[in-house]
Amino acid sequence: MSQTKVEAPFVENNANFRNIIINGAMQVAQRSTSVTGIGASADYFTLDRFDMYFQNTAGRLTMSQTAVTDLPGFTQCLKLDCTTADTSIAAAENAVLQYHVEGQHLQHLKKGTSSAEKTTLSFYVKGDQAATYTCELADKDNSRQNTQTFSVTTSWNRVVLVFDGDTTGTYNNDNAKSLSIQIHLQAGSNSTSGTFTSNTWAANTDANTVKSDQTQFFDSTDRELFITGFQYEVGDAATDFEHLPHDVQLQRCQRYYYQMGPGAQYDPFMVGACNGANSCYGMVHFPVEMRGDPALETTGTSADYCVYAGGHNPFPCDSGPTSNTIDKYGMRIYFTCSNDLVAGEAGEMLTYNSSAYLGFDAEL
């Protein structure tokens, strides 16, 4: 384990885009700024590019984007707050904060060659009380892992974890998931009963993943964790955190997820045309090329959406919205309502209340 405090010196480096992590300063939260009751299923809930994985836990937490006032240079952080404790830990129990990276973004690490680079993961962290957690680099292409522990105090500290290069197993040069950076917060005996060896690449073995005496996040409803300044880079030292403008980070996040709404009632999604008495369709053009063809997300309630056409009052939908033509540049979407539309008329597809949104998900 390698760790420094905030005041420790680190290497200066002004090279652009040296941080492999997108949204490491926790600036972008397209889906929501706060979600409660998390723990029953895995998903992306709040901050872009950071997801949560759970298995067999009764613990629940709130995940939120939270303002930072006591760490110069940072304005936002990711906060996890235990709201339901789970002290009876099942053998197969897990709670993990994750970040996933495409293989084509990792080729400069030279993994799987004799020139494999050392890499450094750094982040600022604090909690409501002292704690120790486990960080894993999980090579998804070759089923390999490297793990280290880190400590948390009640003040902001910069954790610096230097990982040796791995001369076994190259990352695939494609847009699929090759590396997962995983913060293990809760782990049962299936993950803790083996031999934990710090900073050693090896074939993935679940029992060796988590140090047996690490803190269990769901041990108390008093437990909180704050993280920001998440950075992963080539080299054996942490450079100063690479701050990028908010608009740049937003566009980089939109490669994986793009959301329109929610907003006020009758906010427009798109203009299109009626293709029959009950249906209207339009085209959404994504602001950036997405990682792949995305899936359409909606509220799941058709009446949250409506169509305005032919000078009538907006008609609430009774089906959809549904996607039709999809690629990584745009999507055709149909809105269906039971009122009489006129084929060939122009139509506007809108929110019918402040809950409606359209999400386009191409996450890893």
PADRENSE-894777 format. One record per residue (C-alpha): residue number from 1; residue in one letter; x, y, z. Coordinates in steps of 0.2 Angstrom, whole numbers, plus 5000, padded with zeros to 4 digits. Layout:
(rec NUM, A, (X, Y, Z))
...
This chain:
(rec 1, M, (5000, 5000, 5000))
(rec 2, S, (5006, 5017, 4996))
(rec 3, Q, (4997, 5033, 5003))
(rec 4, T, (5001, 5051, 5005))
(rec 5, K, (4991, 5065, 5014))
(rec 6, V, (4985, 5081, 5005))
(rec 7, E, (5000, 5091, 5010))
(rec 8, A, (5013, 5079, 5003))
(rec 9, P, (5022, 5084, 4987))
(rec 10, F, (5018, 5076, 4971))
(rec 11, V, (5025, 5077, 4953))
(rec 12, E, (5020, 5092, 4942))
(rec 13, N, (5014, 5088, 4925))
(rec 14, N, (5004, 5099, 4913))
(rec 15, A, (5001, 5086, 4899))
(rec 16, N, (4983, 5087, 4893))
(rec 17, F, (4971, 5072, 4896))
(rec 18, R, (4984, 5062, 4906))
(rec 19, N, (4969, 5057, 4918))
(rec 20, I, (4961, 5042, 4911))
(rec 21, I, (4946, 5045, 4922))
(rec 22, I, (4931, 5056, 4915))
(rec 23, N, (4922, 5066, 4928))
(rec 24, G, (4935, 5064, 4942))
(rec 25, A, (4930, 5080, 4950))
(rec 26, M, (4912, 5074, 4951))
(rec 27, Q, (4905, 5089, 4941))
(rec 28, V, (4893, 5080, 4930))
(rec 29, A, (4877, 5071, 4937))
(rec 30, Q, (4865, 5070, 4922))
(rec 31, R, (4854, 5057, 4930))
(rec 32, S, (4851, 5064, 4947))
(rec 33, T, (4861, 5073, 4961))
(rec 34, S, (4854, 5061, 4974))
(rec 35, V, (4846, 5044, 4975))
(rec 36, T, (4840, 5036, 4991))
(rec 37, G, (4838, 5017, 4996))
(rec 38, I, (4852, 5011, 4984))
(rec 39, G, (4857, 4993, 4988))
(rec 40, A, (4845, 4981, 4980))
(rec 41, S, (4852, 4981, 4962))
(rec 42, A, (4867, 4988, 4952))
(rec 43, D, (4866, 5003, 4941))
(rec 44, Y, (4872, 5021, 4937))
(rec 45, F, (4862, 5031, 4949))
(rec 46, T, (4869, 5049, 4951))
(rec 47, L, (4887, 5055, 4946))
(rec 48, D, (4891, 5051, 4928))
(rec 49, R, (4903, 5036, 4925))
(rec 50, F, (4903, 5030, 4943))
(rec 51, D, (4891, 5015, 4946))
(rec 52, M, (4887, 5004, 4961))
(rec 53, Y, (4887, 4985, 4961))
(rec 54, F, (4878, 4976, 4975))
(rec 55, Q, (4876, 4957, 4979))
(rec 56, N, (4866, 4949, 4993))
(rec 57, T, (4866, 4964, 5005))
(rec 58, A, (4852, 4971, 5015))
(rec 59, G, (4862, 4987, 5018))
(rec 60, R, (4855, 5003, 5009))
(rec 61, L, (4864, 5019, 5006))
(rec 62, T, (4860, 5036, 4998))
(rec 63, M, (4872, 5041, 4984))
(rec 64, S, (4873, 5060, 4980))
(rec 65, Q, (4883, 5074, 4972))
(rec 66, T, (4888, 5085, 4987))
(rec 67, A, (4896, 5102, 4988))
(rec 68, V, (4914, 5104, 4994))
(rec 69, T, (4919, 5119, 5005))
(rec 70, D, (4934, 5112, 5014))
(rec 71, L, (4945, 5106, 5000))
(rec 72, P, (4953, 5120, 4990))
(rec 73, G, (4951, 5118, 4971))
(rec 74, F, (4936, 5106, 4972))
(rec 75, T, (4918, 5111, 4972))
(rec 76, Q, (4909, 5094, 4971))
(rec 77, C, (4911, 5076, 4978))
(rec 78, L, (4903, 5059, 4978))
(rec 79, K, (4895, 5056, 4994))
(rec 80, L, (4889, 5038, 5001))
(rec 81, D, (4879, 5038, 5016))
(rec 82, C, (4873, 5022, 5025))
(rec 83, T, (4855, 5023, 5029))
(rec 84, T, (4851, 5004, 5033))
(rec 85, A, (4865, 4994, 5042))
(rec 86, D, (4869, 4976, 5038))
(rec 87, T, (4880, 4968, 5051))
(rec 88, S, (4875, 4950, 5047))
(rec 89, I, (4886, 4948, 5032))
(rec 90, A, (4882, 4934, 5019))
(rec 91, A, (4897, 4925, 5012))
(rec 92, A, (4893, 4931, 4994))
(rec 93, E, (4889, 4949, 5000))
(rec 94, N, (4897, 4964, 4991))
(rec 95, A, (4895, 4982, 4989))
(rec 96, V, (4907, 4991, 4976))
(rec 97, L, (4909, 5008, 4969))
(rec 98, Q, (4915, 5006, 4951))
(rec 99, Y, (4923, 5015, 4936))
(rec 100, H, (4925, 5006, 4919))
(rec 101, V, (4937, 5010, 4905))
(rec 102, E, (4937, 5006, 4887))
(rec 103, G, (4951, 4995, 4881))
(rec 104, Q, (4956, 5008, 4867))
(rec 105, H, (4959, 5021, 4880))
(rec 106, L, (4972, 5010, 4889))
(rec 107, Q, (4984, 5005, 4875))
(rec 108, H, (4997, 5017, 4881))
(rec 109, L, (4999, 5007, 4897))
(rec 110, K, (5007, 4993, 4887))
(rec 111, K, (4999, 4980, 4897))
(rec 112, G, (5004, 4962, 4893))
(rec 113, T, (5021, 4967, 4886))
(rec 114, S, (5039, 4968, 4894))
(rec 115, S, (5037, 4987, 4893))
(rec 116, A, (5021, 4987, 4904))
(rec 117, E, (5020, 5004, 4913))
(rec 118, K, (5017, 5007, 4931))
(rec 119, T, (5001, 5017, 4934))
(rec 120, T, (4995, 5028, 4949))
(rec 121, L, (4977, 5030, 4955))
(rec 122, S, (4974, 5045, 4967))
(rec 123, F, (4959, 5052, 4975))
(rec 124, Y, (4954, 5063, 4989))
(rec 125, V, (4944, 5055, 5002))
(rec 126, K, (4936, 5057, 5020))
(rec 127, G, (4923, 5049, 5031))
(rec 128, D, (4914, 5052, 5047))
(rec 129, Q, (4926, 5040, 5056))
(rec 130, A, (4942, 5031, 5052))
(rec 131, A, (4940, 5016, 5040))
(rec 132, T, (4950, 5005, 5028))
(rec 133, Y, (4944, 4999, 5011))
(rec 134, T, (4951, 4989, 4997))
(rec 135, C, (4954, 4996, 4979))
(rec 136, E, (4955, 4983, 4965))
(rec 137, L, (4961, 4985, 4947))
(rec 138, A, (4951, 4972, 4938))
(rec 139, D, (4957, 4967, 4920))
(rec 140, K, (4941, 4961, 4912))
(rec 141, D, (4949, 4955, 4896))
(rec 142, N, (4961, 4943, 4905))
(rec 143, S, (4952, 4939, 4921))
(rec 144, R, (4967, 4947, 4931))
(rec 145, Q, (4967, 4958, 4947))
(rec 146, N, (4978, 4969, 4957))
(rec 147, T, (4973, 4975, 4974))
(rec 148, Q, (4978, 4987, 4988))
(rec 149, T, (4970, 4994, 5004))
(rec 150, F, (4969, 5013, 5008))
(rec 151, S, (4964, 5022, 5024))
(rec 152, V, (4951, 5035, 5027))
(rec 153, T, (4951, 5048, 5041))
(rec 154, T, (4939, 5062, 5046))
(rec 155, S, (4949, 5075, 5036))
(rec 156, W, (4952, 5076, 5017))
(rec 157, N, (4968, 5065, 5013))
(rec 158, R, (4975, 5062, 4996))
(rec 159, V, (4976, 5043, 4993))
(rec 160, V, (4990, 5038, 4981))
(rec 161, L, (4991, 5020, 4975))
(rec 162, V, (5005, 5015, 4963))
(rec 163, F, (5002, 4999, 4954))
(rec 164, D, (5015, 4988, 4946))
(rec 165, G, (5014, 4985, 4927))
(rec 166, D, (5007, 4969, 4921))
(rec 167, T, (5017, 4959, 4908))
(rec 168, T, (5003, 4946, 4906))
(rec 169, G, (4987, 4949, 4896))
(rec 170, T, (4985, 4964, 4884))
(rec 171, Y, (4969, 4975, 4885))
(rec 172, N, (4958, 4973, 4869))
(rec 173, N, (4959, 4988, 4858))
(rec 174, D, (4941, 4991, 4856))
(rec 175, N, (4926, 5001, 4864))
(rec 176, A, (4922, 4987, 4877))
(rec 177, K, (4925, 4986, 4895))
(rec 178, S, (4943, 4981, 4898))
(rec 179, L, (4947, 4988, 4915))
(rec 180, S, (4936, 4991, 4931))
(rec 181, I, (4943, 5001, 4945))
(rec 182, Q, (4933, 4995, 4960))
(rec 183, I, (4932, 5002, 4978))
(rec 184, H, (4926, 4987, 4989))
(rec 185, L, (4915, 4994, 5003))
(rec 186, Q, (4907, 4978, 5009))
(rec 187, A, (4913, 4960, 5007))
(rec 188, G, (4908, 4943, 5013))
(rec 189, S, (4919, 4928, 5016))
(rec 190, N, (4919, 4923, 4998))
(rec 191, S, (4930, 4938, 4994))
(rec 192, T, (4940, 4939, 5011))
(rec 193, S, (4944, 4921, 5015))
(rec 194, G, (4959, 4919, 5004))
(rec 195, T, (4977, 4926, 5004))
(rec 196, F, (4977, 4945, 5001))
(rec 197, T, (4993, 4951, 4993))
(rec 198, S, (4995, 4970, 4990))
(rec 199, N, (5000, 4976, 4973))
(rec 200, T, (5003, 4960, 4964))
(rec 201, W, (4995, 4955, 4947))
(rec 202, A, (4987, 4938, 4947))
(rec 203, A, (4973, 4928, 4940))
(rec 204, N, (4957, 4933, 4947))
(rec 205, T, (4953, 4924, 4963))
(rec 206, D, (4937, 4930, 4972))
(rec 207, A, (4944, 4924, 4989))
(rec 208, N, (4960, 4935, 4988))
(rec 209, T, (4951, 4951, 4983))
(rec 210, V, (4947, 4960, 4999))
(rec 211, K, (4958, 4961, 5015))
(rec 212, S, (4949, 4952, 5029))
(rec 213, D, (4950, 4965, 5042))
(rec 214, Q, (4944, 4980, 5031))
(rec 215, T, (4930, 4991, 5036))
(rec 216, Q, (4912, 4986, 5032))
(rec 217, F, (4903, 5001, 5025))
(rec 218, F, (4886, 4995, 5031))
(rec 219, D, (4892, 4992, 5049))
(rec 220, S, (4882, 5008, 5055))
(rec 221, T, (4870, 5021, 5049))
(rec 222, D, (4883, 5033, 5055))
(rec 223, R, (4895, 5028, 5041))
(rec 224, E, (4898, 5041, 5027))
(rec 225, L, (4911, 5042, 5013))
(rec 226, F, (4916, 5057, 5002))
(rec 227, I, (4927, 5055, 4987))
(rec 228, T, (4933, 5068, 4973))
(rec 229, G, (4948, 5071, 4963))
(rec 230, F, (4948, 5053, 4956))
(rec 231, Q, (4963, 5051, 4944))
(rec 232, Y, (4971, 5037, 4935))
(rec 233, E, (4987, 5039, 4925))
(rec 234, V, (5003, 5032, 4918))
(rec 235, G, (5018, 5033, 4930))
(rec 236, D, (5024, 5029, 4947))
(rec 237, A, (5019, 5046, 4955))
(rec 238, A, (5003, 5056, 4957))
(rec 239, T, (5003, 5072, 4947))
(rec 240, D, (4992, 5087, 4952))
(rec 241, F, (4974, 5084, 4948))
(rec 242, E, (4969, 5088, 4930))
(rec 243, H, (4955, 5100, 4931))
(rec 244, L, (4945, 5101, 4915))
(rec 245, P, (4931, 5114, 4911))
(rec 246, H, (4913, 5108, 4915))
(rec 247, D, (4908, 5108, 4897))
(rec 248, V, (4922, 5097, 4892))
(rec 249, Q, (4918, 5085, 4905))
(rec 250, L, (4900, 5085, 4901))
(rec 251, Q, (4904, 5081, 4882))
(rec 252, R, (4915, 5067, 4887))
(rec 253, C, (4901, 5060, 4899))
(rec 254, Q, (4889, 5061, 4885))
(rec 255, R, (4898, 5048, 4875))
(rec 256, Y, (4891, 5036, 4887))
(rec 257, Y, (4875, 5043, 4893))
(rec 258, Y, (4865, 5058, 4887))
(rec 259, Q, (4849, 5064, 4895))
(rec 260, M, (4835, 5077, 4889))
(rec 261, G, (4825, 5083, 4904))
(rec 262, P, (4817, 5082, 4916))
(rec 263, G, (4811, 5100, 4916))
(rec 264, A, (4795, 5110, 4916))
(rec 265, Q, (4779, 5105, 4909))
(rec 266, Y, (4778, 5106, 4890))
(rec 267, D, (4797, 5107, 4888))
(rec 268, P, (4801, 5101, 4870))
(rec 269, F, (4810, 5085, 4866))
(rec 270, M, (4810, 5086, 4847))
(rec 271, V, (4799, 5092, 4832))
(rec 272, G, (4793, 5078, 4820))
(rec 273, A, (4778, 5073, 4810))
(rec 274, C, (4762, 5063, 4812))
(rec 275, N, (4763, 5047, 4803))
(rec 276, G, (4745, 5042, 4807))
(rec 277, A, (4730, 5045, 4818))
(rec 278, N, (4738, 5040, 4834))
(rec 279, S, (4757, 5042, 4831))
(rec 280, C, (4770, 5055, 4829))
(rec 281, Y, (4789, 5053, 4827))
(rec 282, G, (4804, 5063, 4827))
(rec 283, M, (4823, 5062, 4827))
(rec 284, V, (4835, 5066, 4842))
(rec 285, H, (4853, 5070, 4836))
(rec 286, F, (4866, 5066, 4850))
(rec 287, P, (4878, 5080, 4854))
(rec 288, V, (4893, 5069, 4853))
(rec 289, E, (4896, 5052, 4845))
(rec 290, M, (4891, 5039, 4858))
(rec 291, R, (4901, 5024, 4863))
(rec 292, G, (4889, 5013, 4854))
(rec 293, D, (4871, 5012, 4849))
(rec 294, P, (4862, 5017, 4865))
(rec 295, A, (4846, 5010, 4874))
(rec 296, L, (4832, 5022, 4876))
(rec 297, E, (4827, 5026, 4895))
(rec 298, T, (4810, 5034, 4900))
(rec 299, T, (4801, 5036, 4916))
(rec 300, G, (4790, 5020, 4911))
(rec 301, T, (4774, 5031, 4912))
(rec 302, S, (4767, 5035, 4895))
(rec 303, A, (4757, 5049, 4902))
(rec 304, D, (4772, 5059, 4907))
(rec 305, Y, (4774, 5063, 4888))
(rec 306, C, (4763, 5072, 4876))
(rec 307, V, (4761, 5077, 4858))
(rec 308, Y, (4756, 5094, 4851))
(rec 309, A, (4750, 5095, 4833))
(rec 310, G, (4737, 5103, 4822))
(rec 311, G, (4733, 5117, 4834))
(rec 312, H, (4725, 5105, 4847))
(rec 313, N, (4729, 5105, 4865))
(rec 314, P, (4744, 5094, 4869))
(rec 315, F, (4738, 5075, 4869))
(rec 316, P, (4745, 5064, 4883))
(rec 317, C, (4753, 5048, 4877))
(rec 318, D, (4746, 5031, 4881))
(rec 319, S, (4760, 5021, 4874))
(rec 320, G, (4779, 5024, 4873))
(rec 321, P, (4790, 5033, 4869))
(rec 322, T, (4798, 5020, 4859))
(rec 323, S, (4814, 5019, 4849))
(rec 324, N, (4815, 5014, 4831))
(rec 325, T, (4830, 5018, 4821))
(rec 326, I, (4845, 5019, 4832))
(rec 327, D, (4864, 5022, 4829))
(rec 328, K, (4878, 5031, 4839))
(rec 329, Y, (4873, 5047, 4831))
(rec 330, G, (4855, 5048, 4834))
(rec 331, M, (4838, 5039, 4837))
(rec 332, R, (4821, 5040, 4830))
(rec 333, I, (4807, 5040, 4843))
(rec 334, Y, (4788, 5037, 4842))
(rec 335, F, (4775, 5045, 4853))
(rec 336, T, (4758, 5037, 4853))
(rec 337, C, (4742, 5044, 4859))
(rec 338, S, (4723, 5039, 4857))
(rec 339, N, (4718, 5056, 4851))
(rec 340, D, (4715, 5060, 4832))
(rec 341, L, (4731, 5066, 4824))
(rec 342, V, (4732, 5069, 4805))
(rec 343, A, (4745, 5060, 4795))
(rec 344, G, (4758, 5072, 4788))
(rec 345, E, (4755, 5086, 4800))
(rec 346, A, (4770, 5093, 4809))
(rec 347, G, (4770, 5088, 4828))
(rec 348, E, (4780, 5093, 4843))
(rec 349, M, (4784, 5080, 4856))
(rec 350, L, (4785, 5087, 4874))
(rec 351, T, (4785, 5083, 4892))
(rec 352, Y, (4768, 5082, 4900))
(rec 353, N, (4774, 5085, 4917))
(rec 354, S, (4791, 5089, 4927))
(rec 355, S, (4795, 5071, 4928))
(rec 356, A, (4797, 5067, 4910))
(rec 357, Y, (4815, 5064, 4902))
(rec 358, L, (4823, 5054, 4888))
(rec 359, G, (4839, 5045, 4892))
(rec 360, F, (4851, 5037, 4880))
(rec 361, D, (4862, 5024, 4888))
(rec 362, A, (4878, 5017, 4880))
(rec 363, E, (4887, 5014, 4897))
(rec 364, L, (4900, 5000, 4899))
